[in-house]
Each structure stands twice: as structure tokens, then as C-alpha cells.
């Protein structure tokens, strides 16, 4: 059982620091029933979680199956500073009202994956507020500026003579102090978080709490483009609160190569099942599209239920397999004549007229299923079906 647990826990992991300690914790659970704590922090800087965030959440859920009690930290205090990881400039501070509003949505979303009975939902303001000015100053004495500048993103900004706020130096210390206060056994984070995760070990040692946390780093999930990490700002994301049809269609759009990456990091199928699927595809016993459908169905069902996942598949097959129109689409009424670019924005299919013009030029826009090339087209009174790309449709009534 220990061997099986370690295999599942190692799955998809980029790096583990102190794997021997990790095995001790698991052995303690299997032999003596001892639980241990697994910490992960999320700063609620935006309201919605996407599949990139769930890579960590699913690993936390794996630990819950093998005796782990998850310390899920909502960084309502640290979010107001902003994690400098990977940033080329100081992040803008968020106000507390925005942070708390975003935190509410996090609470609603995480229990789609985590077991509430094995999760401690914690807000780090509850102990960081209490730390006070004296405690914060004492904390800063435990790490030098020289060591802080060894961090890759700080070093680059320092050499480029870009400003680094003192608060950004404090952020890793606060994240590390979370591990001291909670006496965490394990902390999970992305590969870009290594410096901050190791800070937890350093501070636990400095405070002499009698343990140093295991550090586990997960890879950053590539977005739909298969190149850059999944990000809402880059538009290459799949949100876990997106409607089932959109989620299903987005997942069907990924490349065959990226599909296996998603299987490894997002699917709950066993490693043996995934190996068998991959072998079946390689030997021609299973079409790659069918393997992709199985993945999309699994993920949509997890967040929306089996029935809606099946409906999403049937709708996708109907629209993209047979060339039919979606059963449901938004209807927008406008005064005409109206410029096509403005019509696309009014219908919610484009964010701006400039983007609409680019998509028309790229051949991605259709009116009544006919591709248009005229960027200056005006629609006269009547009813039209607007389409952008393969997935976005709207019915437009021009008066």
C-alpha cells in the first residue's frame, strides 16, 4: 500500500525535497494511523479558478486519500501585498474588499475537488494580523538581503535596475511564517514557488519547531495553446466554473500531445489506465479524438455532473460533427444599420472592434454560416446568425 501511495503522490511531480521524510509520514499513517498536515496557499487575486490551479488541488486530494489533512490557506493578508514570483515589476496592491469577495468564490470552488472533512480552511490574516510590527521586524532579521537577491526574479530586476518594493522581500517571509504557525509537515506549490517553499523550511528551522516541512513542486500546466502556462489574461484557460459546453469544446481543442499532459496532471484515472489508453492510441486501437473525448467527459462531469457532461458532448457532436447550429444561443437586438465589428461586440462575441476586425481579416467570422471578408460591412435590418471561430455563436436582430 505504501508503494502504491508513493507512486500516486509522485505522479506528475517536478521535484520533492526530503522524500525520506515524506515516506516516514506515509508509513506512520499506514502502520499507526497517524495523520499529517499538507499545506497549500492560494492568494485570491482573481475570482475564478481554472484547471491550472487544480493541478495542486488534485494533488492535495491525493494526499487526503492517504492520511493527509489539508491546510488550505486563503492568503487574504498576502494577496494585498501580491506575490512577486515571476513578475518583472511590483504588483499593484488589492483592496481588502476585492480580496474577500474573491475568497468567497474560492471557498465555493475548492470543495468540488477536496474532501471538506479532511480540509482546514484557513485565512492567513488570522495570524499575520496578530504578528504585528514587532513580530514582523523580528521576522526580517532571519534572512539577509543578499540571500533574498539570490532569488532569480529579484536578481534579474536588480540587475536591470527595476524597482523592488520592500513588501516584496517580506512576502516570502510571510509565506514561510505560515508554515511555522501551522507547523506544516508538507507544503505544495508550483515550480516557480521554490524559493518561497524553501523559506518555510528555513523558518521552521530558525524557530526550532522540531520539524522541517517536505517541499513538493508541481509543474505549471500549459494552457490550450500548449506553450504558455494556463492564464486567464492570456485567454488560454479552462475555468472550472465555465459552462459545460464551453469547457467540453475547449478541452476537445487541445493537441493530441498536450492531451497526455492533461491526463497525467488532471485526470483521476490510474497510471495504469492512462498507460493503456496511450498504448491503444499508439497501436491504432483507439482514435486520439476518442481519448480526448474521455478526458473532456471526465473533467466536465467532475465540475458539472455526468448528465451535463453528456449533454455537452452531444451538443458538440451536433454542431461540429454535423454542422448544425447550437440549440441555445444568445439573442441580441440592436438598431441598424450596424457595422459588423460593432455588431460582434454587441453580441458578446468579441471584446473590441479592433479584435473583431483582426478576426474578420483572419477569416474567423461568419454571418449566416458564410465567411465574410469585408471589414466595413454594415448589417441592414433583419435577423442574422453571427459566428466567431468554431465555438462562439449569437443571434442578432437588427431593427
Backbone torsions as a table, in degrees:
resi	resn	phi	psi	omega
1	UNK	NA	-38.8	178.7
2	UNK	-62.6	-41.7	-179.4
3	UNK	-63.0	-43.7	179.4
4	UNK	-62.8	-43.9	-179.2
5	UNK	-63.2	-44.6	-179.6
6	UNK	-63.5	-36.8	179.4
7	UNK	-64.7	-42.4	179.9
8	UNK	-69.7	-37.1	-179.7
9	UNK	-70.3	-36.5	179.1
10	UNK	-72.6	-19.1	-173.7
11	UNK	-54.6	120.9	176.4
12	UNK	76.5	-3.1	-175.5
13	UNK	-73.9	140.3	178.1
14	UNK	-84.3	-40.1	-176.9
15	UNK	-160.0	141.0	173.1
16	UNK	-123.2	130.1	175.5
17	UNK	-107.9	120.4	-177.0
18	UNK	77.2	57.9	179.7
19	UNK	-67.0	-28.5	178.0
20	UNK	-61.6	-43.2	177.7
21	UNK	-64.1	-37.2	178.2
22	UNK	-61.3	-45.0	179.0
23	UNK	-64.1	-35.8	177.9
24	UNK	-62.4	-42.5	179.7
25	UNK	-63.2	-42.9	179.8
26	UNK	-68.6	-39.8	178.4
27	UNK	-63.1	-38.1	178.0
28	UNK	-62.0	-33.7	178.9
29	UNK	-73.2	-47.1	-176.0
30	UNK	-70.4	-34.7	-176.3
31	UNK	-91.5	-31.6	-175.2
32	UNK	-125.9	-1.7	179.5
33	UNK	74.2	18.8	-179.1
34	UNK	-79.7	128.3	174.7
35	UNK	-84.8	164.1	178.4
36	UNK	-143.4	165.9	-175.2
37	UNK	-107.9	142.0	179.9
38	UNK	-126.6	116.9	-173.7
39	UNK	-101.6	141.1	169.3
40	UNK	-150.2	136.4	-178.5
41	UNK	-112.3	141.3	177.1
42	UNK	-130.7	120.1	175.6
43	UNK	-85.0	120.5	-177.3
44	UNK	-77.6	69.2	-179.1
45	UNK	-85.7	-11.7	176.5
46	UNK	-144.8	155.4	-171.7
47	UNK	-75.4	-23.8	-171.4
48	UNK	-115.8	144.7	173.5
49	UNK	-96.2	146.7	175.3
50	UNK	-120.8	178.7	-175.0
51	UNK	-61.2	-26.0	175.7
52	UNK	-60.9	-39.1	177.6
53	UNK	-66.6	-31.4	-173.4
54	UNK	-73.4	-12.1	175.6
55	UNK	-58.1	-46.0	177.0
56	UNK	-68.8	-42.8	-177.2
57	UNK	-61.0	-39.8	-179.4
58	UNK	-70.1	-32.8	176.0
59	UNK	-68.3	-36.9	175.0
60	UNK	-61.4	-41.7	179.2
61	UNK	-63.8	-34.2	176.6
62	UNK	-63.3	-45.1	177.7
63	UNK	-60.7	-36.1	-179.9
64	UNK	-62.5	-29.0	178.3
65	UNK	-72.7	-18.6	-175.7
66	UNK	-121.5	39.6	170.2
67	UNK	93.3	-0.3	-177.9
68	UNK	-81.4	136.3	171.4
69	UNK	-103.2	118.3	-173.8
70	UNK	-82.3	128.2	171.1
71	UNK	-97.5	91.9	-177.7
72	UNK	-89.7	108.0	-175.1
73	UNK	-97.6	121.0	170.1
74	UNK	-92.1	113.5	-173.4
75	UNK	-81.9	67.7	-178.9
76	UNK	-69.3	-25.6	176.0
77	UNK	-81.0	-52.1	-175.6
78	UNK	-69.0	-26.7	179.0
79	UNK	-62.5	-27.7	-179.6
80	UNK	-75.3	-17.9	173.2
81	UNK	-87.4	-48.2	-178.1
82	UNK	95.2	122.4	178.8
83	UNK	-68.4	122.7	-179.4
84	UNK	-78.8	-2.8	-175.1
85	UNK	-55.0	123.6	176.5
86	UNK	74.2	6.4	-176.8
87	UNK	-97.0	142.4	-179.8
88	UNK	-94.7	-2.0	176.7
89	UNK	-153.7	163.8	-178.4
90	UNK	-63.4	133.1	-179.9
91	UNK	-76.5	149.3	176.2
92	UNK	-71.8	140.8	179.4
93	UNK	-74.0	142.7	175.5
94	UNK	-96.4	148.0	175.7
95	UNK	-80.4	156.7	-173.9
96	UNK	-62.3	-35.2	-178.9
97	UNK	-61.4	-43.9	179.2
98	UNK	-65.0	-43.5	-179.5
99	UNK	-60.0	-45.9	-178.2
100	UNK	-68.1	-35.6	177.7
101	UNK	-65.4	-43.4	177.4
102	UNK	-64.4	-37.6	-178.8
103	UNK	-61.0	-35.4	179.0
104	UNK	-60.0	-43.0	-178.8
105	UNK	-68.4	-32.7	177.5
106	UNK	-61.8	-44.3	-179.1
107	UNK	-60.3	-38.6	-179.5
108	UNK	-69.1	-31.7	-172.3
109	UNK	-89.2	-36.0	-170.9
110	UNK	-66.8	-27.7	-177.1
111	UNK	-81.9	6.2	166.7
112	UNK	-75.0	-15.5	-177.6
113	UNK	-120.0	-45.2	-175.1
114	UNK	-87.1	152.4	175.4
115	UNK	-82.6	115.0	-177.8
116	UNK	-58.8	-29.9	-178.3
117	UNK	-70.1	-19.7	-177.9
118	UNK	-117.4	25.9	-177.8
119	UNK	-128.9	129.5	171.0
120	UNK	-100.3	113.9	179.3
121	UNK	-90.2	114.8	-170.1
122	UNK	-126.4	143.7	174.8
123	UNK	-109.8	122.7	-172.7
124	UNK	-72.8	-9.3	173.7
125	UNK	-65.2	-24.0	-175.8
126	UNK	-65.8	-26.8	174.9
127	UNK	-112.0	-25.5	-179.8
128	UNK	-76.0	-32.2	172.8
129	UNK	-61.4	-41.2	-177.7
130	UNK	-72.3	-19.3	-179.8
131	UNK	-59.6	-40.8	175.4
132	UNK	70.7	175.3	-177.0
133	UNK	-63.5	-42.8	-179.0
134	UNK	-61.5	-47.6	-178.8
135	UNK	-63.5	-37.4	-179.9
136	UNK	-65.9	-42.5	178.3
137	UNK	-63.1	-43.4	178.4
138	UNK	-60.8	-37.4	179.7
139	UNK	-63.2	-39.7	-177.4
140	UNK	-69.3	-16.8	178.9
141	UNK	-77.7	-8.6	-174.1
142	UNK	-92.2	1.5	-179.1
143	UNK	-150.4	139.8	-175.7
144	UNK	-93.3	158.1	175.9
145	UNK	-63.0	-39.3	179.8
146	UNK	-58.9	-43.8	178.4
147	UNK	-66.1	-38.7	-179.3
148	UNK	-62.9	-36.9	-178.5
149	UNK	-76.2	-5.1	173.1
150	UNK	-73.8	-19.6	179.2
151	UNK	-64.4	133.9	-169.7
152	UNK	-55.4	-50.1	-175.7
153	UNK	-70.1	-34.2	175.8
154	UNK	-66.7	-42.6	-178.7
155	UNK	-60.5	-43.4	-179.9
156	UNK	-63.4	-43.8	-178.8
157	UNK	-68.2	-36.9	179.5
158	UNK	-64.5	-45.1	-179.9
159	UNK	-66.0	-33.3	-179.9
160	UNK	-84.1	2.5	-179.2
161	UNK	58.4	37.0	173.8
162	UNK	-94.2	142.3	-175.5
163	UNK	-64.7	143.8	173.9
164	UNK	-125.6	117.6	-179.7
165	UNK	-73.7	147.7	176.9
166	UNK	-57.3	-35.6	-179.9
167	UNK	-59.1	-29.8	-179.8
168	UNK	-71.2	-31.8	173.1
169	UNK	-68.1	-33.0	-176.3
170	UNK	-74.2	-30.2	-175.4
171	UNK	-53.2	-52.5	-180.0
172	UNK	-60.4	-34.5	178.3
173	UNK	-63.8	-40.6	179.4
174	UNK	-68.0	-41.3	177.4
175	UNK	-62.7	-40.6	177.9
176	UNK	-65.9	-36.7	-180.0
177	UNK	-66.1	-30.4	174.5
178	UNK	-53.0	-42.0	-178.5
179	UNK	-69.2	-30.9	176.3
180	UNK	-69.2	-50.8	-177.3
181	UNK	-60.7	-41.3	-175.7
182	UNK	-88.9	-8.9	-177.0
183	UNK	51.2	49.8	-175.9
184	UNK	-66.3	144.4	176.8
185	UNK	-90.0	-34.5	-177.5
186	UNK	-139.4	144.0	170.5
187	UNK	-129.2	135.6	178.9
188	UNK	-107.9	148.4	175.2
189	UNK	-168.4	173.7	176.8
190	UNK	-75.6	166.6	179.9
191	UNK	-61.2	-25.7	179.0
192	UNK	-76.8	-4.9	-176.6
193	UNK	-100.7	9.1	-171.6
194	UNK	-54.1	-46.0	-178.4
195	UNK	-58.6	-47.8	-178.4
196	UNK	-65.5	-38.8	-179.3
197	UNK	-66.6	-40.9	177.9
198	UNK	-68.1	-25.9	176.3
199	UNK	-60.8	-35.5	177.5
200	UNK	-60.9	-43.5	176.9
201	UNK	-63.2	-43.4	-178.8
202	UNK	-61.1	-46.1	-176.8
203	UNK	-72.8	-34.4	175.2
204	UNK	-61.0	-38.0	177.4
205	UNK	-68.8	-42.8	-178.7
206	UNK	-64.6	-36.4	179.9
207	UNK	-86.1	-2.8	175.0
208	UNK	54.1	52.3	-178.7
209	UNK	-86.8	-1.8	174.5
210	UNK	93.1	7.0	176.9
211	UNK	-157.5	159.8	171.6
212	UNK	-128.2	127.6	-174.2
213	UNK	-65.3	146.0	168.7
214	UNK	-71.0	140.8	177.3
215	UNK	-112.4	127.7	178.9
216	UNK	-126.2	127.5	-177.9
217	UNK	-114.1	130.4	178.4
218	UNK	-103.2	148.8	178.1
219	UNK	-68.6	158.1	176.0
220	UNK	-84.7	124.5	-176.1
221	UNK	-70.2	130.2	175.8
222	UNK	-69.7	146.6	178.2
223	UNK	-78.1	-171.6	-176.5
224	UNK	-59.4	-25.1	179.5
225	UNK	-76.0	-13.7	179.2
226	UNK	74.7	8.8	-176.2
227	UNK	-119.5	-64.8	-177.4
228	UNK	-90.1	155.9	-178.5
229	UNK	-63.8	150.7	-177.4
230	UNK	-60.8	129.6	-176.1
231	UNK	-155.8	136.3	178.5
232	UNK	-65.5	-37.0	-178.1
233	UNK	-66.3	-26.2	178.8
234	UNK	-89.5	-8.4	177.8
235	UNK	72.9	14.0	-177.3
236	UNK	-109.3	32.3	-171.5
237	UNK	-109.6	163.3	169.1
238	UNK	-125.3	109.2	-179.3
239	UNK	-78.6	140.7	-177.3
240	UNK	-74.6	-13.0	175.5
241	UNK	-101.4	4.6	177.0
242	UNK	-66.0	154.4	-179.0
243	UNK	-64.3	150.8	-172.9
244	UNK	-56.0	-39.4	-176.8
245	UNK	-67.2	-40.6	178.0
246	UNK	-66.3	-44.0	179.9
247	UNK	-60.6	-45.4	-178.6
248	UNK	-62.6	-47.1	-178.5
249	UNK	-62.5	-40.5	179.0
250	UNK	-62.4	-43.0	-178.0
251	UNK	-68.1	-31.8	176.8
252	UNK	-69.8	-16.3	-175.8
253	UNK	-85.5	-10.9	-176.9
254	UNK	-71.2	158.7	-180.0
255	UNK	-71.8	160.3	178.4
256	UNK	-61.4	-37.3	-179.7
257	UNK	-66.9	-44.5	-179.4
258	UNK	-66.3	-27.5	-179.9
259	UNK	-54.4	-42.1	-177.5
260	UNK	-70.1	-31.2	175.2
261	UNK	-64.1	-43.8	178.7
262	UNK	-65.9	-38.8	176.7
263	UNK	-58.6	-47.4	-176.3
264	UNK	-63.5	-42.4	-172.0
265	UNK	-95.2	-21.0	-173.0
266	UNK	-117.9	-27.7	-175.5
267	UNK	-77.0	152.3	174.3
268	UNK	-98.9	6.3	174.2
269	UNK	-66.8	151.2	-179.9
270	UNK	-70.0	161.5	178.0
271	UNK	-59.8	-35.7	179.6
272	UNK	-67.9	-40.7	178.1
273	UNK	-62.3	-42.1	-179.9
274	UNK	-67.0	-40.4	177.7
275	UNK	-59.5	-41.7	-179.6
276	UNK	-66.5	-41.6	177.6
277	UNK	-60.2	-45.2	-178.2
278	UNK	-62.9	-40.3	178.8
279	UNK	-65.9	-41.2	179.4
280	UNK	-62.7	-39.4	178.4
281	UNK	-67.8	-45.7	-177.9
282	UNK	-60.9	-34.5	-177.3
283	UNK	-94.9	6.5	175.2
284	UNK	79.9	7.8	179.0
285	UNK	-79.7	-18.2	-179.0
286	UNK	-139.0	130.5	179.5
287	UNK	-73.6	140.2	179.2
288	UNK	-54.5	-35.2	-179.9
289	UNK	-63.3	-37.1	178.8
290	UNK	-67.6	-39.5	177.6
291	UNK	-62.6	-38.1	178.8
292	UNK	-67.9	-37.7	177.6
293	UNK	-62.4	-41.7	179.7
294	UNK	-61.8	-40.5	178.3
295	UNK	-65.7	-47.1	-178.6
296	UNK	-62.4	-42.7	178.8
297	UNK	-61.5	-43.1	-179.6
298	UNK	-61.4	-47.2	-175.7
299	UNK	-71.4	-40.7	178.5
300	UNK	-65.7	-41.2	178.8
301	UNK	-62.1	-35.0	-179.0
302	UNK	-62.6	-39.3	-174.6
303	UNK	-98.7	-16.1	-176.3
304	UNK	-132.1	-7.4	-178.9
305	UNK	98.3	155.0	-174.7
306	UNK	-63.9	-39.1	-176.6
307	UNK	-63.1	-47.3	-179.7
308	UNK	-68.9	-30.7	176.9
309	UNK	-64.9	-42.9	179.5
310	UNK	-66.3	-38.5	177.0
311	UNK	-62.6	-39.6	179.6
312	UNK	-62.8	-41.7	178.7
313	UNK	-63.6	-45.8	-178.3
314	UNK	-63.1	-39.6	178.7
315	UNK	-65.9	-42.4	179.1
316	UNK	-61.9	-45.8	-179.2
317	UNK	-62.9	-38.1	-178.1
318	UNK	-67.8	-45.3	-175.6
319	UNK	-75.9	-46.5	-172.5
320	UNK	-96.1	-20.3	177.8
321	UNK	-86.3	-41.2	-176.4
322	UNK	-105.2	-6.8	179.5
323	UNK	78.4	16.2	178.6
324	UNK	-78.4	169.0	174.8
325	UNK	-87.2	153.9	175.8
326	UNK	-59.9	148.0	177.5
327	UNK	-64.6	-36.6	-177.8
328	UNK	-121.7	133.8	173.2
329	UNK	-153.1	151.6	-179.0
330	UNK	-65.4	143.8	175.0
331	UNK	-114.0	127.6	-178.0
332	UNK	-124.2	137.1	178.9
333	UNK	-113.9	133.3	-178.8
334	UNK	-138.0	164.7	174.0
335	UNK	-87.8	141.9	-178.0
336	UNK	-124.1	177.9	-3.1
337	UNK	-64.5	154.5	-178.0
338	UNK	-133.7	137.6	177.7
339	UNK	-63.7	136.1	-175.6
340	UNK	-55.7	-39.7	-179.4
341	UNK	-63.8	-41.4	178.2
342	UNK	-68.4	-35.3	178.9
343	UNK	-62.7	-41.3	179.8
344	UNK	-65.5	-37.3	177.0
345	UNK	-68.9	-44.3	-180.0
346	UNK	-61.3	-33.1	-179.6
347	UNK	-81.3	-4.3	179.4
348	UNK	78.2	15.9	-179.8
349	UNK	-91.2	-18.9	179.3
350	UNK	-134.0	146.0	179.7
351	UNK	-78.0	-21.9	-176.5
352	UNK	-158.4	160.6	178.4
353	UNK	-67.7	-31.7	179.2
354	UNK	-66.0	-40.2	177.3
355	UNK	-67.1	-37.5	178.4
356	UNK	-60.2	-43.9	179.5
357	UNK	-61.9	-40.8	179.7
358	UNK	-63.8	-40.9	-179.3
359	UNK	-69.4	-35.7	175.7
360	UNK	-62.4	-44.9	179.8
361	UNK	-62.3	-33.0	-179.5
362	UNK	-81.9	-3.2	179.5
363	UNK	78.8	23.0	-175.5
364	UNK	-97.2	-0.1	-175.7
365	UNK	-112.0	134.4	176.5
366	UNK	-128.1	146.4	172.8
367	UNK	-122.1	120.8	-175.8
368	UNK	53.3	43.5	175.1
369	UNK	71.1	6.1	179.8
370	UNK	-107.0	126.7	179.9
371	UNK	-64.7	136.0	179.3
372	UNK	-111.7	149.4	-179.8
373	UNK	-122.7	-13.9	-177.1
374	UNK	-83.9	107.1	-179.0
375	UNK	-69.9	-15.8	-178.2
376	UNK	-102.4	10.8	-179.0
377	UNK	-57.6	137.1	173.5
378	UNK	-116.8	134.5	-179.1
379	UNK	-93.1	123.6	178.7
380	UNK	-79.8	167.8	177.6
381	UNK	-51.2	135.9	-177.7
382	UNK	155.1	-172.0	-179.5
383	UNK	-119.6	134.7	-174.1
384	UNK	-135.3	152.7	169.2
385	UNK	-105.1	117.3	178.6
386	UNK	-99.3	142.4	179.9
387	UNK	-141.4	134.8	173.4
388	UNK	-123.9	122.1	-177.1
389	UNK	66.2	-152.8	-177.9
390	UNK	-95.4	-17.5	-168.2
391	UNK	-115.1	-14.3	-171.7
392	UNK	-107.2	120.0	-179.4
393	UNK	-130.4	154.0	172.9
394	UNK	-157.6	148.8	174.4
395	UNK	-99.2	127.0	-176.3
396	UNK	-115.2	127.0	174.2
397	UNK	-110.2	117.6	-179.5
398	UNK	-104.3	122.1	-179.0
399	UNK	-96.3	NA	NA
